[in-house]
Amino acid sequence: MLKNKDIKIIGHRGAAGIIAENSIESILTAINLGVDCIEIDVWKTTDNEIIVFHDAYLDRLTSMVGFVNQMDYSTIKKAKLKNNEHIPTLKEVIKIVKEKRIQLLIEVKSEDALELSVKILLEELPMSEFIVGSFFHKDIKILKEQNSKIQTSIMFESVPILLEEYLNIVNPDFVTISIDTYNKYLLETIKKQNRKLVFYTVNSEPEIELALNASPYAIVTDFPNLFIK
C-alpha cells in the first residue's frame, strides 16, 4: 500500500516487524523506508543511563536474563539483541534522528525514567523534534504543567469513560490508542479539543482499512514498507 500523505507514518520501535525491535538497525531501516517519525521505548538503569528497550526484562529479546531497571548499563550492554547488536542508549538514537532530521516519539516505560529522558531530549533536540509519551498519565500531566511547549502523548488500550473531561485535565497534544478499540466518541472528542490522534499498532489489511476510515494524524506500524513505496 502506498503511503497516504495525509496520515503520518511512525515506525514502531523502528521497523519492529522487519528487524530486531528498538535496535539501531531497526531504526535506520525505518528511516530509510521514509517514515515521518521513530517510536522507541525507554528505561533507566541503576547508573542513570537511559536505554532503548521495550520489555521490563531482558529474556524475550536478548541473550541474557534479568530486569533492566535492576542493572547498570555496563552489564546491559553485554546483552545481544536478535540481530547481534547491543541495546542502544537514548543518546545514541538521538544522534541518529538528529543527523537524519526525523522526529522522535519516546514511550517512557517506568516513572523514574521520565525526568532524565526529558533532560537529555531538551539538551539535544529542539522541542518540535520530539514527543514524550507514556501510559503514566499523571507524570505526563505534570510534565505538561512544568513546560507547556513540550509535546506530550498519553497512551490508552481502550477509550476511557468521561474522556472529554480527562483530556482537559491531562492536556496532551497527542492521544495514542489501540486501533482495535477506538469509537465515534473518541474521534469526536479529539477533533473538538483539537488534539492529534495516533493509532497503534497498524499492521494488517483490516487495521489499515480501519485507520484510513478514521483519518488519524498518524499511525504506528511494525511494517513501514506496507505504507511507503
Rosetta blueprint (number, residue, H / E / L):
1 M L
2 L L
3 K L
4 N L
5 K L
6 D L
7 I L
8 K E
9 I E
10 I E
11 G E
12 H E
13 R L
14 G L
15 A L
16 A L
17 G L
18 I L
19 I L
20 A L
21 E L
22 N L
23 S L
24 I H
25 E H
26 S H
27 I H
28 L H
29 T H
30 A H
31 I H
32 N H
33 L H
34 G L
35 V L
36 D L
37 C E
38 I E
39 E E
40 I E
41 D E
42 V E
43 W E
44 K E
45 T L
46 T L
47 D L
48 N L
49 E L
50 I E
51 I E
52 V E
53 F L
54 H L
55 D L
56 A L
57 Y E
58 L L
59 D L
60 R L
61 L L
62 T E
63 S L
64 M L
65 V L
66 G L
67 F E
68 V H
69 N H
70 Q H
71 M L
72 D L
73 Y H
74 S H
75 T H
76 I H
77 K L
78 K L
79 A L
80 K L
81 L E
82 K L
83 N L
84 N L
85 E L
86 H L
87 I L
88 P L
89 T E
90 L H
91 K H
92 E H
93 V H
94 I H
95 K H
96 I H
97 V H
98 K H
99 E H
100 K H
101 R L
102 I L
103 Q E
104 L E
105 L E
106 I E
107 E E
108 V E
109 K L
110 S L
111 E H
112 D H
113 A H
114 L H
115 E H
116 L H
117 S H
118 V H
119 K H
120 I H
121 L H
122 L H
123 E H
124 E H
125 L L
126 P L
127 M H
128 S H
129 E H
130 F E
131 I E
132 V E
133 G E
134 S E
135 F L
136 F L
137 H H
138 K H
139 D H
140 I H
141 K H
142 I H
143 L H
144 K H
145 E H
146 Q H
147 N L
148 S L
149 K L
150 I L
151 Q E
152 T E
153 S E
154 I E
155 M E
156 F E
157 E L
158 S L
159 V L
160 P L
161 I L
162 L L
163 L H
164 E H
165 E H
166 Y H
167 L H
168 N H
169 I H
170 V H
171 N L
172 P L
173 D L
174 F E
175 V E
176 T E
177 I E
178 S E
179 I L
180 D L
181 T L
182 Y L
183 N L
184 K H
185 Y H
186 L H
187 L H
188 E H
189 T H
190 I H
191 K H
192 K H
193 Q H
194 N L
195 R L
196 K E
197 L E
198 V E
199 F E
200 Y E
201 T L
202 V L
203 N L
204 S L
205 E H
206 P H
207 E H
208 I H
209 E H
210 L H
211 A H
212 L H
213 N H
214 A H
215 S L
216 P L
217 Y L
218 A E
219 I E
220 V E
221 T E
222 D L
223 F L
224 P H
225 N H
226 L H
227 F L
228 I L
229 K L
